[in-house]
Structures are given as C-alpha cells and as structure tokens.
C-alpha cells in the first residue's frame, strides 16, 4: 500500500506522520508538494498514537510503487 492509499483510509486523522529509520516527518494530505514527494512510497505499518494521530512507517529502504 502506498502513502496516498493509506492516507485515503484515514479521512478523519488530525495528524499523519511518515517515518523511516530514526526519522519522522508530519505530512499534510492537502499539500500537493507533500503528496508528490511522498505519496507513492510504500507503507510497511500504520500505527495509532491516540487522539486521531497516526504514523505511517515506510519500508526500511523507502521505495516507490511501480
């Protein structure tokens, strides 16, 4: 599943972050640049951190869908 597909499953999320290795970054689904940059990366796991906050962990070596 890609970041864009995962975000489409979380329409009421207040905050969505993407994470890889030891890094994490908030992503804004309405920001065209964020979605162009990260939308096609593959998601390894979706974690819930309470209060409608989610983290999308990317595959260990970030890879884009083919």
mmCIF file of the N, C-alpha and C atoms, coordinates in Angstrom:
data_MODEL
# 
_entry.id   MODEL 
# 
loop_
_atom_site.group_PDB 
_atom_site.id 
_atom_site.type_symbol 
_atom_site.label_atom_id 
_atom_site.label_alt_id 
_atom_site.label_comp_id 
_atom_site.label_asym_id 
_atom_site.label_entity_id 
_atom_site.label_seq_id 
_atom_site.pdbx_PDB_ins_code 
_atom_site.Cartn_x 
_atom_site.Cartn_y 
_atom_site.Cartn_z 
_atom_site.occupancy 
_atom_site.B_iso_or_equiv 
_atom_site.pdbx_formal_charge 
_atom_site.auth_seq_id 
_atom_site.auth_comp_id 
_atom_site.auth_asym_id 
_atom_site.auth_atom_id 
_atom_site.pdbx_PDB_model_num 
ATOM 1   N N  . UNK A 1 1  ? 0.851   -1.158 0.000   1.00 0.00 ? 1  UNK A N  1 
ATOM 2   C CA . UNK A 1 1  ? 0.000   0.000  0.000   1.00 0.00 ? 1  UNK A CA 1 
ATOM 3   C C  . UNK A 1 1  ? 0.905   1.232  0.000   1.00 0.00 ? 1  UNK A C  1 
ATOM 4   N N  . UNK A 1 2  ? 0.504   2.257  -0.731  1.00 0.00 ? 2  UNK A N  1 
ATOM 5   C CA . UNK A 1 2  ? 1.295   3.488  -0.788  1.00 0.00 ? 2  UNK A CA 1 
ATOM 6   C C  . UNK A 1 2  ? 0.846   4.465  0.298   1.00 0.00 ? 2  UNK A C  1 
ATOM 7   N N  . UNK A 1 3  ? 1.643   5.494  0.523   1.00 0.00 ? 3  UNK A N  1 
ATOM 8   C CA . UNK A 1 3  ? 1.289   6.539  1.483   1.00 0.00 ? 3  UNK A CA 1 
ATOM 9   C C  . UNK A 1 3  ? -0.059  7.164  1.096   1.00 0.00 ? 3  UNK A C  1 
ATOM 10  N N  . UNK A 1 4  ? -0.244  7.467  -0.186  1.00 0.00 ? 4  UNK A N  1 
ATOM 11  C CA . UNK A 1 4  ? -1.501  8.076  -0.638  1.00 0.00 ? 4  UNK A CA 1 
ATOM 12  C C  . UNK A 1 4  ? -2.691  7.164  -0.362  1.00 0.00 ? 4  UNK A C  1 
ATOM 13  N N  . UNK A 1 5  ? -2.540  5.862  -0.604  1.00 0.00 ? 5  UNK A N  1 
ATOM 14  C CA . UNK A 1 5  ? -3.629  4.918  -0.339  1.00 0.00 ? 5  UNK A CA 1 
ATOM 15  C C  . UNK A 1 5  ? -3.917  4.818  1.154   1.00 0.00 ? 5  UNK A C  1 
ATOM 16  N N  . UNK A 1 6  ? -2.868  4.786  1.972   1.00 0.00 ? 6  UNK A N  1 
ATOM 17  C CA . UNK A 1 6  ? -3.057  4.713  3.426   1.00 0.00 ? 6  UNK A CA 1 
ATOM 18  C C  . UNK A 1 6  ? -3.761  5.960  3.940   1.00 0.00 ? 6  UNK A C  1 
ATOM 19  N N  . UNK A 1 7  ? -3.369  7.127  3.444   1.00 0.00 ? 7  UNK A N  1 
ATOM 20  C CA . UNK A 1 7  ? -3.997  8.375  3.884   1.00 0.00 ? 7  UNK A CA 1 
ATOM 21  C C  . UNK A 1 7  ? -5.475  8.388  3.521   1.00 0.00 ? 7  UNK A C  1 
ATOM 22  N N  . UNK A 1 8  ? -5.827  7.809  2.377   1.00 0.00 ? 8  UNK A N  1 
ATOM 23  C CA . UNK A 1 8  ? -7.237  7.782  1.979   1.00 0.00 ? 8  UNK A CA 1 
ATOM 24  C C  . UNK A 1 8  ? -8.076  6.946  2.939   1.00 0.00 ? 8  UNK A C  1 
ATOM 25  N N  . UNK A 1 9  ? -7.443  6.041  3.688   1.00 0.00 ? 9  UNK A N  1 
ATOM 26  C CA . UNK A 1 9  ? -8.147  5.230  4.685   1.00 0.00 ? 9  UNK A CA 1 
ATOM 27  C C  . UNK A 1 9  ? -8.305  5.956  6.019   1.00 0.00 ? 9  UNK A C  1 
ATOM 28  N N  . UNK A 1 10 ? -7.681  7.120  6.158   1.00 0.00 ? 10 UNK A N  1 
ATOM 29  C CA . UNK A 1 10 ? -7.672  7.868  7.417   1.00 0.00 ? 10 UNK A CA 1 
ATOM 30  C C  . UNK A 1 10 ? -8.251  9.270  7.226   1.00 0.00 ? 10 UNK A C  1 
ATOM 31  N N  . UNK A 1 11 ? -9.486  9.398  6.727   1.00 0.00 ? 11 UNK A N  1 
ATOM 32  C CA . UNK A 1 11 ? -10.007 10.733 6.389   1.00 0.00 ? 11 UNK A CA 1 
ATOM 33  C C  . UNK A 1 11 ? -10.194 11.661 7.591   1.00 0.00 ? 11 UNK A C  1 
ATOM 34  N N  . UNK A 1 12 ? -10.365 11.117 8.792   1.00 0.00 ? 12 UNK A N  1 
ATOM 35  C CA . UNK A 1 12 ? -10.605 11.961 9.973   1.00 0.00 ? 12 UNK A CA 1 
ATOM 36  C C  . UNK A 1 12 ? -9.373  12.154 10.835  1.00 0.00 ? 12 UNK A C  1 
ATOM 37  N N  . UNK A 1 13 ? -8.213  11.729 10.347  1.00 0.00 ? 13 UNK A N  1 
ATOM 38  C CA . UNK A 1 13 ? -6.976  11.862 11.131  1.00 0.00 ? 13 UNK A CA 1 
ATOM 39  C C  . UNK A 1 13 ? -6.636  13.334 11.334  1.00 0.00 ? 13 UNK A C  1 
ATOM 40  N N  . UNK A 1 14 ? -6.258  13.675 12.567  1.00 0.00 ? 14 UNK A N  1 
ATOM 41  C CA . UNK A 1 14 ? -5.852  15.046 12.877  1.00 0.00 ? 14 UNK A CA 1 
ATOM 42  C C  . UNK A 1 14 ? -4.392  15.283 12.518  1.00 0.00 ? 14 UNK A C  1 
ATOM 43  N N  . UNK A 1 15 ? -3.586  14.226 12.590  1.00 0.00 ? 15 UNK A N  1 
ATOM 44  C CA . UNK A 1 15 ? -2.160  14.350 12.285  1.00 0.00 ? 15 UNK A CA 1 
ATOM 45  C C  . UNK A 1 15 ? -1.676  13.033 11.693  1.00 0.00 ? 15 UNK A C  1 
ATOM 46  N N  . UNK A 1 16 ? -0.905  13.139 10.622  1.00 0.00 ? 16 UNK A N  1 
ATOM 47  C CA . UNK A 1 16 ? -0.315  11.958 9.999   1.00 0.00 ? 16 UNK A CA 1 
ATOM 48  C C  . UNK A 1 16 ? 1.172   12.232 9.817   1.00 0.00 ? 16 UNK A C  1 
ATOM 49  N N  . UNK A 1 17 ? 1.975   11.302 10.283  1.00 0.00 ? 17 UNK A N  1 
ATOM 50  C CA . UNK A 1 17 ? 3.424   11.405 10.116  1.00 0.00 ? 17 UNK A CA 1 
ATOM 51  C C  . UNK A 1 17 ? 3.896   10.220 9.292   1.00 0.00 ? 17 UNK A C  1 
ATOM 52  N N  . UNK A 1 18 ? 4.981   10.417 8.567   1.00 0.00 ? 18 UNK A N  1 
ATOM 53  C CA . UNK A 1 18 ? 5.646   9.300  7.915   1.00 0.00 ? 18 UNK A CA 1 
ATOM 54  C C  . UNK A 1 18 ? 6.971   9.107  8.623   1.00 0.00 ? 18 UNK A C  1 
ATOM 55  N N  . UNK A 1 19 ? 7.393   7.856  8.715   1.00 0.00 ? 19 UNK A N  1 
ATOM 56  C CA . UNK A 1 19 ? 8.623   7.547  9.441   1.00 0.00 ? 19 UNK A CA 1 
ATOM 57  C C  . UNK A 1 19 ? 9.442   6.540  8.657   1.00 0.00 ? 19 UNK A C  1 
ATOM 58  N N  . UNK A 1 20 ? 10.764  6.716  8.716   1.00 0.00 ? 20 UNK A N  1 
ATOM 59  C CA . UNK A 1 20 ? 11.697  5.765  8.122   1.00 0.00 ? 20 UNK A CA 1 
ATOM 60  C C  . UNK A 1 20 ? 12.958  5.825  8.950   1.00 0.00 ? 20 UNK A C  1 
ATOM 61  N N  . UNK A 1 21 ? 13.491  4.645  9.264   1.00 0.00 ? 21 UNK A N  1 
ATOM 62  C CA . UNK A 1 21 ? 14.670  4.598  10.126  1.00 0.00 ? 21 UNK A CA 1 
ATOM 63  C C  . UNK A 1 21 ? 14.382  5.316  11.433  1.00 0.00 ? 21 UNK A C  1 
ATOM 64  N N  . UNK A 1 22 ? 15.212  6.267  11.803  1.00 0.00 ? 22 UNK A N  1 
ATOM 65  C CA . UNK A 1 22 ? 15.025  7.030  13.037  1.00 0.00 ? 22 UNK A CA 1 
ATOM 66  C C  . UNK A 1 22 ? 14.401  8.396  12.772  1.00 0.00 ? 22 UNK A C  1 
ATOM 67  N N  . UNK A 1 23 ? 13.909  8.619  11.563  1.00 0.00 ? 23 UNK A N  1 
ATOM 68  C CA . UNK A 1 23 ? 13.369  9.923  11.190  1.00 0.00 ? 23 UNK A CA 1 
ATOM 69  C C  . UNK A 1 23 ? 11.845  9.874  11.100  1.00 0.00 ? 23 UNK A C  1 
ATOM 70  N N  . UNK A 1 24 ? 11.217  11.006 11.386  1.00 0.00 ? 24 UNK A N  1 
ATOM 71  C CA . UNK A 1 24 ? 9.770   11.136 11.289  1.00 0.00 ? 24 UNK A CA 1 
ATOM 72  C C  . UNK A 1 24 ? 9.453   12.538 10.800  1.00 0.00 ? 24 UNK A C  1 
ATOM 73  N N  . UNK A 1 25 ? 8.387   12.655 10.006  1.00 0.00 ? 25 UNK A N  1 
ATOM 74  C CA . UNK A 1 25 ? 8.003   13.946 9.452   1.00 0.00 ? 25 UNK A CA 1 
ATOM 75  C C  . UNK A 1 25 ? 6.492   13.982 9.299   1.00 0.00 ? 25 UNK A C  1 
ATOM 76  N N  . UNK A 1 26 ? 5.866   15.066 9.744   1.00 0.00 ? 26 UNK A N  1 
ATOM 77  C CA . UNK A 1 26 ? 4.433   15.226 9.520   1.00 0.00 ? 26 UNK A CA 1 
ATOM 78  C C  . UNK A 1 26 ? 4.183   15.444 8.041   1.00 0.00 ? 26 UNK A C  1 
ATOM 79  N N  . UNK A 1 27 ? 3.111   14.864 7.557   1.00 0.00 ? 27 UNK A N  1 
ATOM 80  C CA . UNK A 1 27 ? 2.734   15.016 6.156   1.00 0.00 ? 27 UNK A CA 1 
ATOM 81  C C  . UNK A 1 27 ? 1.327   15.598 6.112   1.00 0.00 ? 27 UNK A C  1 
ATOM 82  N N  . UNK A 1 28 ? 1.099   16.465 5.170   1.00 0.00 ? 28 UNK A N  1 
ATOM 83  C CA . UNK A 1 28 ? -0.179  17.149 5.054   1.00 0.00 ? 28 UNK A CA 1 
ATOM 84  C C  . UNK A 1 28 ? -0.851  16.695 3.756   1.00 0.00 ? 28 UNK A C  1 
ATOM 85  N N  . UNK A 1 29 ? -1.916  15.892 3.851   1.00 0.00 ? 29 UNK A N  1 
ATOM 86  C CA . UNK A 1 29 ? -2.560  15.330 2.664   1.00 0.00 ? 29 UNK A CA 1 
ATOM 87  C C  . UNK A 1 29 ? -3.067  16.374 1.668   1.00 0.00 ? 29 UNK A C  1 
ATOM 88  N N  . UNK A 1 30 ? -3.369  17.577 2.144   1.00 0.00 ? 30 UNK A N  1 
ATOM 89  C CA . UNK A 1 30 ? -3.858  18.626 1.246   1.00 0.00 ? 30 UNK A CA 1 
ATOM 90  C C  . UNK A 1 30 ? -2.728  19.392 0.565   1.00 0.00 ? 30 UNK A C  1 
ATOM 91  N N  . UNK A 1 31 ? -1.497  19.118 0.939   1.00 0.00 ? 31 UNK A N  1 
ATOM 92  C CA . UNK A 1 31 ? -0.343  19.802 0.364   1.00 0.00 ? 31 UNK A CA 1 
ATOM 93  C C  . UNK A 1 31 ? 0.138   19.019 -0.854  1.00 0.00 ? 31 UNK A C  1 
ATOM 94  N N  . UNK A 1 32 ? -0.023  19.598 -2.014  1.00 0.00 ? 32 UNK A N  1 
ATOM 95  C CA . UNK A 1 32 ? 0.323   18.921 -3.267  1.00 0.00 ? 32 UNK A CA 1 
ATOM 96  C C  . UNK A 1 32 ? 1.800   18.525 -3.311  1.00 0.00 ? 32 UNK A C  1 
ATOM 97  N N  . UNK A 1 33 ? 2.673   19.370 -2.767  1.00 0.00 ? 33 UNK A N  1 
ATOM 98  C CA . UNK A 1 33 ? 4.102   19.042 -2.771  1.00 0.00 ? 33 UNK A CA 1 
ATOM 99  C C  . UNK A 1 33 ? 4.403   17.828 -1.891  1.00 0.00 ? 33 UNK A C  1 
ATOM 100 N N  . UNK A 1 34 ? 3.783   17.758 -0.697  1.00 0.00 ? 34 UNK A N  1 
ATOM 101 C CA . UNK A 1 34 ? 3.958   16.596 0.171   1.00 0.00 ? 34 UNK A CA 1 
ATOM 102 C C  . UNK A 1 34 ? 3.517   15.324 -0.538  1.00 0.00 ? 34 UNK A C  1 
ATOM 103 N N  . UNK A 1 35 ? 2.361   15.379 -1.174  1.00 0.00 ? 35 UNK A N  1 
ATOM 104 C CA . UNK A 1 35 ? 1.836   14.185 -1.813  1.00 0.00 ? 35 UNK A CA 1 
ATOM 105 C C  . UNK A 1 35 ? 2.667   13.801 -3.040  1.00 0.00 ? 35 UNK A C  1 
ATOM 106 N N  . UNK A 1 36 ? 3.160   14.794 -3.781  1.00 0.00 ? 36 UNK A N  1 
ATOM 107 C CA . UNK A 1 36 ? 4.041   14.487 -4.915  1.00 0.00 ? 36 UNK A CA 1 
ATOM 108 C C  . UNK A 1 36 ? 5.334   13.852 -4.421  1.00 0.00 ? 36 UNK A C  1 
ATOM 109 N N  . UNK A 1 37 ? 5.847   14.358 -3.313  1.00 0.00 ? 37 UNK A N  1 
ATOM 110 C CA . UNK A 1 37 ? 7.122   13.872 -2.791  1.00 0.00 ? 37 UNK A CA 1 
ATOM 111 C C  . UNK A 1 37 ? 7.010   12.498 -2.132  1.00 0.00 ? 37 UNK A C  1 
ATOM 112 N N  . UNK A 1 38 ? 5.942   12.253 -1.372  1.00 0.00 ? 38 UNK A N  1 
ATOM 113 C CA . UNK A 1 38 ? 5.867   11.052 -0.546  1.00 0.00 ? 38 UNK A CA 1 
ATOM 114 C C  . UNK A 1 38 ? 4.712   10.108 -0.863  1.00 0.00 ? 38 UNK A C  1 
ATOM 115 N N  . UNK A 1 39 ? 3.776   10.535 -1.670  1.00 0.00 ? 39 UNK A N  1 
ATOM 116 C CA . UNK A 1 39 ? 2.545   9.771  -1.898  1.00 0.00 ? 39 UNK A CA 1 
ATOM 117 C C  . UNK A 1 39 ? 2.731   8.378  -2.452  1.00 0.00 ? 39 UNK A C  1 
ATOM 118 N N  . UNK A 1 40 ? 3.782   8.142  -3.227  1.00 0.00 ? 40 UNK A N  1 
ATOM 119 C CA . UNK A 1 40 ? 3.972   6.832  -3.844  1.00 0.00 ? 40 UNK A CA 1 
ATOM 120 C C  . UNK A 1 40 ? 4.926   5.914  -3.081  1.00 0.00 ? 40 UNK A C  1 
ATOM 121 N N  . UNK A 1 41 ? 5.442   6.367  -1.938  1.00 0.00 ? 41 UNK A N  1 
ATOM 122 C CA . UNK A 1 41 ? 6.288   5.480  -1.142  1.00 0.00 ? 41 UNK A CA 1 
ATOM 123 C C  . UNK A 1 41 ? 5.449   4.373  -0.527  1.00 0.00 ? 41 UNK A C  1 
ATOM 124 N N  . UNK A 1 42 ? 6.050   3.221  -0.339  1.00 0.00 ? 42 UNK A N  1 
ATOM 125 C CA . UNK A 1 42 ? 5.348   2.063  0.192   1.00 0.00 ? 42 UNK A CA 1 
ATOM 126 C C  . UNK A 1 42 ? 5.336   2.073  1.719   1.00 0.00 ? 42 UNK A C  1 
ATOM 127 N N  . UNK A 1 43 ? 4.185   1.724  2.289   1.00 0.00 ? 43 UNK A N  1 
ATOM 128 C CA . UNK A 1 43 ? 3.980   1.713  3.738   1.00 0.00 ? 43 UNK A CA 1 
ATOM 129 C C  . UNK A 1 43 ? 4.170   0.296  4.263   1.00 0.00 ? 43 UNK A C  1 
ATOM 130 N N  . UNK A 1 44 ? 4.958   0.183  5.322   1.00 0.00 ? 44 UNK A N  1 
ATOM 131 C CA . UNK A 1 44 ? 5.183   -1.106 5.987   1.00 0.00 ? 44 UNK A CA 1 
ATOM 132 C C  . UNK A 1 44 ? 4.156   -1.329 7.096   1.00 0.00 ? 44 UNK A C  1 
ATOM 133 N N  . UNK A 1 45 ? 3.847   -0.260 7.845   1.00 0.00 ? 45 UNK A N  1 
ATOM 134 C CA . UNK A 1 45 ? 2.952   -0.399 9.005   1.00 0.00 ? 45 UNK A CA 1 
ATOM 135 C C  . UNK A 1 45 ? 2.270   0.936  9.284   1.00 0.00 ? 45 UNK A C  1 
ATOM 136 N N  . UNK A 1 46 ? 1.036   0.858  9.759   1.00 0.00 ? 46 UNK A N  1 
ATOM 137 C CA . UNK A 1 46 ? 0.299   2.045  10.214  1.00 0.00 ? 46 UNK A CA 1 
ATOM 138 C C  . UNK A 1 46 ? 0.138   1.917  11.727  1.00 0.00 ? 46 UNK A C  1 
ATOM 139 N N  . UNK A 1 47 ? 0.597   2.937  12.458  1.00 0.00 ? 47 UNK A N  1 
ATOM 140 C CA . UNK A 1 47 ? 0.498   2.935  13.918  1.00 0.00 ? 47 UNK A CA 1 
ATOM 141 C C  . UNK A 1 47 ? -0.423  4.055  14.372  1.00 0.00 ? 47 UNK A C  1 
ATOM 142 N N  . UNK A 1 48 ? -1.209  3.765  15.419  1.00 0.00 ? 48 UNK A N  1 
ATOM 143 C CA . UNK A 1 48 ? -2.107  4.756  16.012  1.00 0.00 ? 48 UNK A CA 1 
ATOM 144 C C  . UNK A 1 48 ? -1.479  5.260  17.298  1.00 0.00 ? 48 UNK A C  1 
ATOM 145 N N  . UNK A 1 49 ? -1.402  6.584  17.462  1.00 0.00 ? 49 UNK A N  1 
ATOM 146 C CA . UNK A 1 49 ? -0.765  7.174  18.639  1.00 0.00 ? 49 UNK A CA 1 
ATOM 147 C C  . UNK A 1 49 ? -1.745  7.977  19.484  1.00 0.00 ? 49 UNK A C  1 
ATOM 148 N N  . UNK A 1 50 ? -3.024  7.645  19.428  1.00 0.00 ? 50 UNK A N  1 
ATOM 149 C CA . UNK A 1 50 ? -4.034  8.319  20.233  1.00 0.00 ? 50 UNK A CA 1 
ATOM 150 C C  . UNK A 1 50 ? -4.432  9.667  19.660  1.00 0.00 ? 50 UNK A C  1 
ATOM 151 N N  . UNK A 1 51 ? -5.616  10.144 20.051  1.00 0.00 ? 51 UNK A N  1 
ATOM 152 C CA . UNK A 1 51 ? -6.133  11.450 19.622  1.00 0.00 ? 51 UNK A CA 1 
ATOM 153 C C  . UNK A 1 51 ? -6.115  11.627 18.102  1.00 0.00 ? 51 UNK A C  1 
ATOM 154 N N  . UNK A 1 52 ? -6.469  10.565 17.373  1.00 0.00 ? 52 UNK A N  1 
ATOM 155 C CA . UNK A 1 52 ? -6.521  10.595 15.903  1.00 0.00 ? 52 UNK A CA 1 
ATOM 156 C C  . UNK A 1 52 ? -5.192  10.991 15.269  1.00 0.00 ? 52 UNK A C  1 
ATOM 157 N N  . UNK A 1 53 ? -4.079  10.540 15.870  1.00 0.00 ? 53 UNK A N  1 
ATOM 158 C CA . UNK A 1 53 ? -2.744  10.764 15.320  1.00 0.00 ? 53 UNK A CA 1 
ATOM 159 C C  . UNK A 1 53 ? -2.183  9.426  14.853  1.00 0.00 ? 53 UNK A C  1 
ATOM 160 N N  . UNK A 1 54 ? -1.696  9.404  13.616  1.00 0.00 ? 54 UNK A N  1 
ATOM 161 C CA . UNK A 1 54 ? -1.206  8.177  13.007  1.00 0.00 ? 54 UNK A CA 1 
ATOM 162 C C  . UNK A 1 54 ? 0.207   8.356  12.487  1.00 0.00 ? 54 UNK A C  1 
ATOM 163 N N  . UNK A 1 55 ? 0.935   7.237  12.428  1.00 0.00 ? 55 UNK A N  1 
ATOM 164 C CA . UNK A 1 55 ? 2.270   7.238  11.848  1.00 0.00 ? 55 UNK A CA 1 
ATOM 165 C C  . UNK A 1 55 ? 2.322   6.137  10.800  1.00 0.00 ? 55 UNK A C  1 
ATOM 166 N N  . UNK A 1 56 ? 2.778   6.496  9.615   1.00 0.00 ? 56 UNK A N  1 
ATOM 167 C CA . UNK A 1 56 ? 2.943   5.545  8.529   1.00 0.00 ? 56 UNK A CA 1 
ATOM 168 C C  . UNK A 1 56 ? 4.433   5.220  8.438   1.00 0.00 ? 56 UNK A C  1 
ATOM 169 N N  . UNK A 1 57 ? 4.787   3.994  8.789   1.00 0.00 ? 57 UNK A N  1 
ATOM 170 C CA . UNK A 1 57 ? 6.190   3.574  8.712   1.00 0.00 ? 57 UNK A CA 1 
ATOM 171 C C  . UNK A 1 57 ? 6.455   3.076  7.298   1.00 0.00 ? 57 UNK A C  1 
ATOM 172 N N  . UNK A 1 58 ? 7.448   3.667  6.646   1.00 0.00 ? 58 UNK A N  1 
ATOM 173 C CA . UNK A 1 58 ? 7.792   3.275  5.296   1.00 0.00 ? 58 UNK A CA 1 
ATOM 174 C C  . UNK A 1 58 ? 8.644   2.014  5.330   1.00 0.00 ? 58 UNK A C  1 
ATOM 175 N N  . UNK A 1 59 ? 8.676   1.295  4.214   1.00 0.00 ? 59 UNK A N  1 
ATOM 176 C CA . UNK A 1 59 ? 9.553   0.130  4.149   1.00 0.00 ? 59 UNK A CA 1 
ATOM 177 C C  . UNK A 1 59 ? 10.963  0.611  4.469   1.00 0.00 ? 59 UNK A C  1 
ATOM 178 N N  . UNK A 1 60 ? 11.821  -0.270 4.989   1.00 0.00 ? 60 UNK A N  1 
ATOM 179 C CA . UNK A 1 60 ? 13.118  0.147  5.517   1.00 0.00 ? 60 UNK A CA 1 
ATOM 180 C C  . UNK A 1 60 ? 13.893  1.020  4.541   1.00 0.00 ? 60 UNK A C  1 
ATOM 181 N N  . UNK A 1 61 ? 13.988  0.636  3.312   1.00 0.00 ? 61 UNK A N  1 
ATOM 182 C CA . UNK A 1 61 ? 14.604  1.496  2.306   1.00 0.00 ? 61 UNK A CA 1 
ATOM 183 C C  . UNK A 1 61 ? 13.436  2.081  1.521   1.00 0.00 ? 61 UNK A C  1 
ATOM 184 N N  . UNK A 1 62 ? 13.120  3.351  1.714   1.00 0.00 ? 62 UNK A N  1 
ATOM 185 C CA . UNK A 1 62 ? 11.941  3.896  1.056   1.00 0.00 ? 62 UNK A CA 1 
ATOM 186 C C  . UNK A 1 62 ? 11.916  3.553  -0.436  1.00 0.00 ? 62 UNK A C  1 
ATOM 187 N N  . UNK A 1 63 ? 10.806  2.980  -0.851  1.00 0.00 ? 63 UNK A N  1 
ATOM 188 C CA . UNK A 1 63 ? 10.639  2.561  -2.233  1.00 0.00 ? 63 UNK A CA 1 
ATOM 189 C C  . UNK A 1 63 ? 9.307   3.081  -2.751  1.00 0.00 ? 63 UNK A C  1 
ATOM 190 N N  . UNK A 1 64 ? 9.301   3.461  -4.007  1.00 0.00 ? 64 UNK A N  1 
ATOM 191 C CA . UNK A 1 64 ? 8.070   3.929  -4.623  1.00 0.00 ? 64 UNK A CA 1 
ATOM 192 C C  . UNK A 1 64 ? 7.372   2.770  -5.329  1.00 0.00 ? 64 UNK A C  1 
ATOM 193 N N  . UNK A 1 65 ? 6.052   2.834  -5.399  1.00 0.00 ? 65 UNK A N  1 
ATOM 194 C CA . UNK A 1 65 ? 5.277   1.833  -6.114  1.00 0.00 ? 65 UNK A CA 1 
ATOM 195 C C  . UNK A 1 65 ? 5.631   1.892  -7.588  1.00 0.00 ? 65 UNK A C  1 
ATOM 196 N N  . UNK A 1 66 ? 5.577   0.770  -8.239  1.00 0.00 ? 66 UNK A N  1 
ATOM 197 C CA . UNK A 1 66 ? 5.903   0.731  -9.674  1.00 0.00 ? 66 UNK A CA 1 
ATOM 198 C C  . UNK A 1 66 ? 4.692   1.054  -10.508 1.00 0.00 ? 66 UNK A C  1 
# 
